[in-house]
Amino acid sequence: MLDRVGGALVDERERLELKAIEMLKEPKRLVQPEPVDHAWWDDGSGVYSIG
């Protein structure tokens, strides 16, 4: 069971790394129409981070 979970985590990490590489290859996807210095709120819980 643990082996399967570990394997799934490795697969997920590899998938995320590939996605990040694809995003770096396509900078047009990262262009934001609004400024980055605003706050992102977390689903009304009051938790936010300044980006």
PQR file of N, CA, C, O and H, with PARSE charges and radii, in Angstrom:
ATOM      1  N   MET A   1       0.834  -1.207   0.000 -0.4000 1.5000
ATOM      2  CA  MET A   1       0.000   0.000   0.000 -0.0000 2.0000
ATOM      3  C   MET A   1       0.872   1.262   0.000  0.5500 1.7000
ATOM      4  O   MET A   1       0.666   2.165  -0.812 -0.5500 1.4000
ATOM      5  N   LEU A   2       1.840   1.316   0.913 -0.4000 1.5000
ATOM      6  CA  LEU A   2       2.708   2.493   0.971 -0.0000 2.0000
ATOM      7  C   LEU A   2       3.495   2.669  -0.314  0.5500 1.7000
ATOM      8  O   LEU A   2       3.732   3.794  -0.756 -0.5500 1.4000
ATOM      9  H   LEU A   2       2.007   0.583   1.572  0.4000 1.0000
ATOM     10  N   ASP A   3       3.901   1.554  -0.917 -0.4000 1.5000
ATOM     11  CA  ASP A   3       4.630   1.645  -2.187 -0.0000 2.0000
ATOM     12  C   ASP A   3       3.763   2.305  -3.249  0.5500 1.7000
ATOM     13  O   ASP A   3       4.239   3.127  -4.033 -0.5500 1.4000
ATOM     14  H   ASP A   3       3.708   0.641  -0.558  0.4000 1.0000
ATOM     15  N   ARG A   4       2.486   1.936  -3.265 -0.4000 1.5000
ATOM     16  CA  ARG A   4       1.587   2.516  -4.267 -0.0000 2.0000
ATOM     17  C   ARG A   4       1.394   4.011  -4.036  0.5500 1.7000
ATOM     18  O   ARG A   4       1.394   4.800  -4.981 -0.5500 1.4000
ATOM     19  H   ARG A   4       2.100   1.268  -2.628  0.4000 1.0000
ATOM     20  N   VAL A   5       1.231   4.393  -2.769 -0.4000 1.5000
ATOM     21  CA  VAL A   5       1.064   5.811  -2.446 -0.0000 2.0000
ATOM     22  C   VAL A   5       2.322   6.579  -2.817  0.5500 1.7000
ATOM     23  O   VAL A   5       2.239   7.655  -3.408 -0.5500 1.4000
ATOM     24  H   VAL A   5       1.231   3.753  -2.001  0.4000 1.0000
ATOM     25  N   GLY A   6       3.489   6.037  -2.475 -0.4000 1.5000
ATOM     26  CA  GLY A   6       4.746   6.685  -2.822 -0.0000 2.0000
ATOM     27  C   GLY A   6       4.890   6.839  -4.316  0.5500 1.7000
ATOM     28  O   GLY A   6       5.330   7.884  -4.794 -0.5500 1.4000
ATOM     29  H   GLY A   6       3.556   5.163  -1.994  0.4000 1.0000
ATOM     30  N   GLY A   7       4.523   5.809  -5.063 -0.4000 1.5000
ATOM     31  CA  GLY A   7       4.597   5.873  -6.520 -0.0000 2.0000
ATOM     32  C   GLY A   7       3.671   6.930  -7.079  0.5500 1.7000
ATOM     33  O   GLY A   7       4.019   7.638  -8.024 -0.5500 1.4000
ATOM     34  H   GLY A   7       4.165   4.960  -4.674  0.4000 1.0000
ATOM     35  N   ALA A   8       2.482   7.036  -6.491 -0.4000 1.5000
ATOM     36  CA  ALA A   8       1.525   8.045  -6.954 -0.0000 2.0000
ATOM     37  C   ALA A   8       2.068   9.446  -6.691  0.5500 1.7000
ATOM     38  O   ALA A   8       1.899  10.345  -7.514 -0.5500 1.4000
ATOM     39  H   ALA A   8       2.199   6.461  -5.724  0.4000 1.0000
ATOM     40  N   LEU A   9       2.720   9.630  -5.546 -0.4000 1.5000
ATOM     41  CA  LEU A   9       3.291  10.943  -5.235 -0.0000 2.0000
ATOM     42  C   LEU A   9       4.398  11.297  -6.213  0.5500 1.7000
ATOM     43  O   LEU A   9       4.495  12.442  -6.653 -0.5500 1.4000
ATOM     44  H   LEU A   9       2.858   8.900  -4.877  0.4000 1.0000
ATOM     45  N   VAL A  10       5.232  10.327  -6.554 -0.4000 1.5000
ATOM     46  CA  VAL A  10       6.305  10.571  -7.525 -0.0000 2.0000
ATOM     47  C   VAL A  10       5.698  10.930  -8.878  0.5500 1.7000
ATOM     48  O   VAL A  10       6.152  11.865  -9.537 -0.5500 1.4000
ATOM     49  H   VAL A  10       5.153   9.396  -6.197  0.4000 1.0000
ATOM     50  N   ASP A  11       4.668  10.183  -9.292 -0.4000 1.5000
ATOM     51  CA  ASP A  11       4.011  10.474 -10.574 -0.0000 2.0000
ATOM     52  C   ASP A  11       3.442  11.883 -10.578  0.5500 1.7000
ATOM     53  O   ASP A  11       3.583  12.611 -11.560 -0.5500 1.4000
ATOM     54  H   ASP A  11       4.299   9.423  -8.757  0.4000 1.0000
ATOM     55  N   GLU A  12       2.805  12.267  -9.492 -0.4000 1.5000
ATOM     56  CA  GLU A  12       2.196  13.598  -9.396 -0.0000 2.0000
ATOM     57  C   GLU A  12       3.269  14.678  -9.463  0.5500 1.7000
ATOM     58  O   GLU A  12       3.096  15.690 -10.141 -0.5500 1.4000
ATOM     59  H   GLU A  12       2.690  11.676  -8.693  0.4000 1.0000
ATOM     60  N   ARG A  13       4.378  14.460  -8.756 -0.4000 1.5000
ATOM     61  CA  ARG A  13       5.450  15.458  -8.769 -0.0000 2.0000
ATOM     62  C   ARG A  13       6.035  15.596 -10.170  0.5500 1.7000
ATOM     63  O   ARG A  13       6.300  16.706 -10.631 -0.5500 1.4000
ATOM     64  H   ARG A  13       4.518  13.638  -8.205  0.4000 1.0000
ATOM     65  N   GLU A  14       6.236  14.472 -10.842 -0.4000 1.5000
ATOM     66  CA  GLU A  14       6.760  14.528 -12.210 -0.0000 2.0000
ATOM     67  C   GLU A  14       5.797  15.266 -13.129  0.5500 1.7000
ATOM     68  O   GLU A  14       6.215  16.040 -13.990 -0.5500 1.4000
ATOM     69  H   GLU A  14       6.021  13.570 -10.467  0.4000 1.0000
ATOM     70  N   ARG A  15       4.503  15.020 -12.939 -0.4000 1.5000
ATOM     71  CA  ARG A  15       3.498  15.683 -13.777 -0.0000 2.0000
ATOM     72  C   ARG A  15       3.536  17.193 -13.547  0.5500 1.7000
ATOM     73  O   ARG A  15       3.460  17.975 -14.495 -0.5500 1.4000
ATOM     74  H   ARG A  15       4.163  14.391 -12.239  0.4000 1.0000
ATOM     75  N   LEU A  16       3.653  17.597 -12.274 -0.4000 1.5000
ATOM     76  CA  LEU A  16       3.705  19.026 -11.960 -0.0000 2.0000
ATOM     77  C   LEU A  16       4.971  19.663 -12.517  0.5500 1.7000
ATOM     78  O   LEU A  16       4.942  20.800 -12.987 -0.5500 1.4000
ATOM     79  H   LEU A  16       3.715  16.962 -11.504  0.4000 1.0000
ATOM     80  N   GLU A  17       6.091  18.925 -12.466 -0.4000 1.5000
ATOM     81  CA  GLU A  17       7.339  19.461 -13.018 -0.0000 2.0000
ATOM     82  C   GLU A  17       7.211  19.652 -14.519  0.5500 1.7000
ATOM     83  O   GLU A  17       7.657  20.667 -15.055 -0.5500 1.4000
ATOM     84  H   GLU A  17       6.114  18.001 -12.084  0.4000 1.0000
ATOM     85  N   LEU A  18       6.605  18.689 -15.203 -0.4000 1.5000
ATOM     86  CA  LEU A  18       6.405  18.817 -16.650 -0.0000 2.0000
ATOM     87  C   LEU A  18       5.516  20.015 -16.960  0.5500 1.7000
ATOM     88  O   LEU A  18       5.769  20.757 -17.909 -0.5500 1.4000
ATOM     89  H   LEU A  18       6.242  17.865 -14.768  0.4000 1.0000
ATOM     90  N   LYS A  19       4.478  20.199 -16.156 -0.4000 1.5000
ATOM     91  CA  LYS A  19       3.571  21.331 -16.360 -0.0000 2.0000
ATOM     92  C   LYS A  19       4.325  22.646 -16.180  0.5500 1.7000
ATOM     93  O   LYS A  19       4.135  23.585 -16.953 -0.5500 1.4000
ATOM     94  H   LYS A  19       4.272  19.596 -15.385  0.4000 1.0000
ATOM     95  N   ALA A  20       5.187  22.712 -15.153 -0.4000 1.5000
ATOM     96  CA  ALA A  20       5.966  23.928 -14.910 -0.0000 2.0000
ATOM     97  C   ALA A  20       6.903  24.206 -16.079  0.5500 1.7000
ATOM     98  O   ALA A  20       7.061  25.354 -16.494 -0.5500 1.4000
ATOM     99  H   ALA A  20       5.342  21.949 -14.525  0.4000 1.0000
ATOM    100  N   ILE A  21       7.523  23.156 -16.609 -0.4000 1.5000
ATOM    101  CA  ILE A  21       8.423  23.323 -17.758 -0.0000 2.0000
ATOM    102  C   ILE A  21       7.638  23.845 -18.960  0.5500 1.7000
ATOM    103  O   ILE A  21       8.109  24.732 -19.672 -0.5500 1.4000
ATOM    104  H   ILE A  21       7.395  22.223 -16.272  0.4000 1.0000
ATOM    105  N   GLU A  22       6.447  23.298 -19.187 -0.4000 1.5000
ATOM    106  CA  GLU A  22       5.614  23.760 -20.302 -0.0000 2.0000
ATOM    107  C   GLU A  22       5.265  25.235 -20.131  0.5500 1.7000
ATOM    108  O   GLU A  22       5.280  25.996 -21.098 -0.5500 1.4000
ATOM    109  H   GLU A  22       6.064  22.577 -18.609  0.4000 1.0000
ATOM    110  N   MET A  23       4.951  25.638 -18.898 -0.4000 1.5000
ATOM    111  CA  MET A  23       4.599  27.038 -18.650 -0.0000 2.0000
ATOM    112  C   MET A  23       5.797  27.947 -18.908  0.5500 1.7000
ATOM    113  O   MET A  23       5.643  29.055 -19.421 -0.5500 1.4000
ATOM    114  H   MET A  23       4.938  25.020 -18.112  0.4000 1.0000
ATOM    115  N   LEU A  24       6.991  27.476 -18.550 -0.4000 1.5000
ATOM    116  CA  LEU A  24       8.184  28.284 -18.797 -0.0000 2.0000
ATOM    117  C   LEU A  24       8.443  28.421 -20.291  0.5500 1.7000
ATOM    118  O   LEU A  24       8.954  29.443 -20.750 -0.5500 1.4000
ATOM    119  H   LEU A  24       7.117  26.576 -18.133  0.4000 1.0000
ATOM    120  N   LYS A  25       8.090  27.392 -21.043 -0.4000 1.5000
ATOM    121  CA  LYS A  25       8.283  27.438 -22.495 -0.0000 2.0000
ATOM    122  C   LYS A  25       7.306  28.403 -23.154  0.5500 1.7000
ATOM    123  O   LYS A  25       7.586  28.935 -24.228 -0.5500 1.4000
ATOM    124  H   LYS A  25       7.675  26.561 -20.671  0.4000 1.0000
ATOM    125  N   GLU A  26       6.165  28.630 -22.518 -0.4000 1.5000
ATOM    126  CA  GLU A  26       5.128  29.482 -23.099 -0.0000 2.0000
ATOM    127  C   GLU A  26       4.893  30.698 -22.204  0.5500 1.7000
ATOM    128  O   GLU A  26       3.921  30.724 -21.450 -0.5500 1.4000
ATOM    129  H   GLU A  26       5.938  28.198 -21.646  0.4000 1.0000
ATOM    130  N   PRO A  27       5.763  31.698 -22.275 -0.5600 1.5000
ATOM    131  CA  PRO A  27       5.630  32.858 -21.387  0.2800 2.0000
ATOM    132  C   PRO A  27       4.331  33.633 -21.569  0.5500 1.7000
ATOM    133  O   PRO A  27       3.906  34.346 -20.659 -0.5500 1.4000
ATOM    134  N   LYS A  28       3.695  33.503 -22.730 -0.4000 1.5000
ATOM    135  CA  LYS A  28       2.453  34.253 -22.950 -0.0000 2.0000
ATOM    136  C   LYS A  28       1.364  33.831 -21.965  0.5500 1.7000
ATOM    137  O   LYS A  28       0.459  34.614 -21.676 -0.5500 1.4000
ATOM    138  H   LYS A  28       4.040  32.924 -23.469  0.4000 1.0000
ATOM    139  N   ARG A  29       1.441  32.609 -21.448 -0.4000 1.5000
ATOM    140  CA  ARG A  29       0.457  32.157 -20.475 -0.0000 2.0000
ATOM    141  C   ARG A  29       0.629  32.864 -19.131  0.5500 1.7000
ATOM    142  O   ARG A  29      -0.324  32.991 -18.363 -0.5500 1.4000
ATOM    143  H   ARG A  29       2.176  31.974 -21.683  0.4000 1.0000
ATOM    144  N   LEU A  30       1.844  33.321 -18.856 -0.4000 1.5000
ATOM    145  CA  LEU A  30       2.127  33.906 -17.552 -0.0000 2.0000
ATOM    146  C   LEU A  30       1.828  35.399 -17.499  0.5500 1.7000
ATOM    147  O   LEU A  30       1.904  36.008 -16.433 -0.5500 1.4000
ATOM    148  H   LEU A  30       2.619  33.218 -19.480  0.4000 1.0000
ATOM    149  N   VAL A  31       1.492  35.989 -18.636 -0.4000 1.5000
ATOM    150  CA  VAL A  31       1.207  37.425 -18.662 -0.0000 2.0000
ATOM    151  C   VAL A  31      -0.084  37.698 -17.897  0.5500 1.7000
ATOM    152  O   VAL A  31      -1.122  37.096 -18.172 -0.5500 1.4000
ATOM    153  H   VAL A  31       1.430  35.493 -19.502  0.4000 1.0000
ATOM    154  N   GLN A  32      -0.005  38.609 -16.941 -0.4000 1.5000
ATOM    155  CA  GLN A  32      -1.181  38.950 -16.147 -0.0000 2.0000
ATOM    156  C   GLN A  32      -1.687  40.331 -16.536  0.5500 1.7000
ATOM    157  O   GLN A  32      -0.899  41.274 -16.603 -0.5500 1.4000
ATOM    158  H   GLN A  32       0.839  39.099 -16.718  0.4000 1.0000
ATOM    159  N   PRO A  33      -2.978  40.471 -16.791 -0.5600 1.5000
ATOM    160  CA  PRO A  33      -3.554  41.743 -17.201  0.2800 2.0000
ATOM    161  C   PRO A  33      -3.596  42.767 -16.071  0.5500 1.7000
ATOM    162  O   PRO A  33      -3.713  43.965 -16.329 -0.5500 1.4000
ATOM    163  N   GLU A  34      -3.503  42.312 -14.823 -0.4000 1.5000
ATOM    164  CA  GLU A  34      -3.562  43.235 -13.692 -0.0000 2.0000
ATOM    165  C   GLU A  34      -2.268  43.166 -12.883  0.5500 1.7000
ATOM    166  O   GLU A  34      -1.517  42.199 -13.002 -0.5500 1.4000
ATOM    167  H   GLU A  34      -3.408  41.339 -14.613  0.4000 1.0000
ATOM    168  N   PRO A  35      -2.004  44.178 -12.067 -0.5600 1.5000
ATOM    169  CA  PRO A  35      -0.776  44.183 -11.264  0.2800 2.0000
ATOM    170  C   PRO A  35      -0.700  42.997 -10.305  0.5500 1.7000
ATOM    171  O   PRO A  35      -1.722  42.450  -9.890 -0.5500 1.4000
ATOM    172  N   VAL A  36       0.517  42.614  -9.964 -0.4000 1.5000
ATOM    173  CA  VAL A  36       0.712  41.435  -9.118 -0.0000 2.0000
ATOM    174  C   VAL A  36       0.633  41.791  -7.639  0.5500 1.7000
ATOM    175  O   VAL A  36       0.464  40.907  -6.799 -0.5500 1.4000
ATOM    176  H   VAL A  36       1.347  43.058 -10.300  0.4000 1.0000
ATOM    177  N   ASP A  37       0.755  43.082  -7.311 -0.4000 1.5000
ATOM    178  CA  ASP A  37       0.840  43.478  -5.900 -0.0000 2.0000
ATOM    179  C   ASP A  37      -0.530  43.645  -5.254  0.5500 1.7000
ATOM    180  O   ASP A  37      -0.814  44.678  -4.648 -0.5500 1.4000
ATOM    181  H   ASP A  37       0.893  43.800  -7.993  0.4000 1.0000
ATOM    182  N   HIS A  38      -1.369  42.639  -5.383 -0.4000 1.5000
ATOM    183  CA  HIS A  38      -2.653  42.678  -4.697 -0.0000 2.0000
ATOM    184  C   HIS A  38      -2.790  41.436  -3.821  0.5500 1.7000
ATOM    185  O   HIS A  38      -1.977  40.516  -3.909 -0.5500 1.4000
ATOM    186  H   HIS A  38      -1.138  41.800  -5.876  0.4000 1.0000
ATOM    187  N   ALA A  39      -3.810  41.413  -2.984 -0.4000 1.5000
ATOM    188  CA  ALA A  39      -3.981  40.308  -2.047 -0.0000 2.0000
ATOM    189  C   ALA A  39      -4.872  39.224  -2.653  0.5500 1.7000
ATOM    190  O   ALA A  39      -5.871  39.513  -3.312 -0.5500 1.4000
ATOM    191  H   ALA A  39      -4.470  42.160  -2.912  0.4000 1.0000
ATOM    192  N   TRP A  40      -4.486  37.979  -2.416 -0.4000 1.5000
ATOM    193  CA  TRP A  40      -5.322  36.840  -2.834 -0.0000 2.0000
ATOM    194  C   TRP A  40      -6.014  36.311  -1.588  0.5500 1.7000
ATOM    195  O   TRP A  40      -5.341  35.890  -0.647 -0.5500 1.4000
ATOM    196  H   TRP A  40      -3.675  37.745  -1.882  0.4000 1.0000
ATOM    197  N   TRP A  41      -7.342  36.324  -1.559 -0.4000 1.5000
ATOM    198  CA  TRP A  41      -8.050  35.821  -0.390 -0.0000 2.0000
ATOM    199  C   TRP A  41      -8.376  34.352  -0.551  0.5500 1.7000
ATOM    200  O   TRP A  41      -8.597  33.858  -1.657 -0.5500 1.4000
ATOM    201  H   TRP A  41      -7.889  36.666  -2.323  0.4000 1.0000
ATOM    202  N   ASP A  42      -8.399  33.665   0.587 -0.4000 1.5000
ATOM    203  CA  ASP A  42      -8.680  32.230   0.587 -0.0000 2.0000
ATOM    204  C   ASP A  42     -10.117  31.971   1.014  0.5500 1.7000
ATOM    205  O   ASP A  42     -10.426  31.989   2.205 -0.5500 1.4000
ATOM    206  H   ASP A  42      -8.219  34.067   1.485  0.4000 1.0000
ATOM    207  N   ASP A  43     -10.992  31.732   0.051 -0.4000 1.5000
ATOM    208  CA  ASP A  43     -12.384  31.299   0.273 -0.0000 2.0000
ATOM    209  C   ASP A  43     -13.068  31.871   1.519  0.5500 1.7000
ATOM    210  O   ASP A  43     -13.663  31.121   2.293 -0.5500 1.4000
ATOM    211  H   ASP A  43     -10.741  31.717  -0.917  0.4000 1.0000
ATOM    212  N   GLY A  44     -12.992  33.163   1.716 -0.4000 1.5000
ATOM    213  CA  GLY A  44     -13.733  33.795   2.795 -0.0000 2.0000
ATOM    214  C   GLY A  44     -13.282  33.444   4.199  0.5500 1.7000
ATOM    215  O   GLY A  44     -13.943  33.827   5.164 -0.5500 1.4000
ATOM    216  H   GLY A  44     -12.509  33.773   1.088  0.4000 1.0000
ATOM    217  N   SER A  45     -12.182  32.729   4.343 -0.4000 1.5000
ATOM    218  CA  SER A  45     -11.731  32.349   5.683 -0.0000 2.0000
ATOM    219  C   SER A  45     -10.942  33.473   6.335  0.5500 1.7000
ATOM    220  O   SER A  45     -10.598  33.390   7.514 -0.5500 1.4000
ATOM    221  H   SER A  45     -11.645  32.418   3.559  0.4000 1.0000
ATOM    222  N   GLY A  46     -10.651  34.532   5.566 -0.4000 1.5000
ATOM    223  CA  GLY A  46      -9.885  35.641   6.110 -0.0000 2.0000
ATOM    224  C   GLY A  46      -8.390  35.453   5.951  0.5500 1.7000
ATOM    225  O   GLY A  46      -7.603  36.346   6.266 -0.5500 1.4000
ATOM    226  H   GLY A  46     -10.931  34.599   4.608  0.4000 1.0000
ATOM    227  N   VAL A  47      -8.002  34.279   5.458 -0.4000 1.5000
ATOM    228  CA  VAL A  47      -6.574  34.035   5.241 -0.0000 2.0000
ATOM    229  C   VAL A  47      -6.207  34.555   3.863  0.5500 1.7000
ATOM    230  O   VAL A  47      -6.859  34.223   2.873 -0.5500 1.4000
ATOM    231  H   VAL A  47      -8.641  33.554   5.202  0.4000 1.0000
ATOM    232  N   TYR A  48      -5.168  35.366   3.802 -0.4000 1.5000
ATOM    233  CA  TYR A  48      -4.742  35.883   2.508 -0.0000 2.0000
ATOM    234  C   TYR A  48      -3.237  36.062   2.488  0.5500 1.7000
ATOM    235  O   TYR A  48      -2.590  36.115   3.534 -0.5500 1.4000
ATOM    236  H   TYR A  48      -4.639  35.636   4.607  0.4000 1.0000
ATOM    237  N   SER A  49      -2.699  36.154   1.304 -0.4000 1.5000
ATOM    238  CA  SER A  49      -1.274  36.436   1.181 -0.0000 2.0000
ATOM    239  C   SER A  49      -1.099  37.539   0.159  0.5500 1.7000
ATOM    240  O   SER A  49      -1.819  37.594  -0.837 -0.5500 1.4000
ATOM    241  H   SER A  49      -3.225  36.111   0.455  0.4000 1.0000
ATOM    242  N   ILE A  50      -0.147  38.411   0.406 -0.4000 1.5000
ATOM    243  CA  ILE A  50       0.143  39.484  -0.546 -0.0000 2.0000
ATOM    244  C   ILE A  50       1.056  38.931  -1.621  0.5500 1.7000
ATOM    245  O   ILE A  50       2.145  38.437  -1.329 -0.5500 1.4000
ATOM    246  H   ILE A  50       0.438  38.366   1.216  0.4000 1.0000
ATOM    247  N   GLY A  51       0.613  39.015  -2.858 -0.4000 1.5000
ATOM    248  CA  GLY A  51       1.367  38.442  -3.959 -0.0000 2.0000
ATOM    249  C   GLY A  51       2.295  39.388  -4.564  0.5500 1.7000
ATOM    250  O   GLY A  51       3.001  39.040  -5.510 -0.5500 1.4000
ATOM    251  H   GLY A  51      -0.271  39.417  -3.095  0.4000 1.0000
TER
END
